[in-house]
Amino acid sequence: MSRHNFKKLKIWQDRIKLISLNYKLTKSFPESERYNLISQMNRCSVSIASNIAEGSSKSTDRHFKTFLENSLGSAFEWETQLIVARNEGYLNQEEFEDSEDKILQLQKMIGAFIDKLNN
């Protein structure tokens, strides 16, 4: 296996865009969430892209797949946090739906990439 250049991977590029979206969204959350939901969502969103980048350095597809699975897990975690933010009234319906659409697309892309590595 040749190593992947993470900067050329669409799943990484799209995640970098969503990190910016996440930071924009969490800036409007109440100060009381600074060390709770804001911190968790920010760390989680960065973790998704970071796992893709770190995994791309591994010498086998099997090892890369492990990092992609971690990234996918973080994507589901972020989606859960997004739902919590909506339920608490920190996001309006449009912000929620736009963000949820983007994370669902990313989850599908990561899953498809994992499947590709399995074949």
Buried (B, 14 or more C-beta within 10 A) or exposed (E): EEEBEBEEBEBBEBBBEBBEBBBEBBEEBEEEBEEEBBEBBBEBBBBBBBBBBBBBEBEEBEBBBBBBBBBBBBBEBBBEBBEBBBEEEBBEEEBBEEBBEBBEEBBEBBBEBBEEBEE
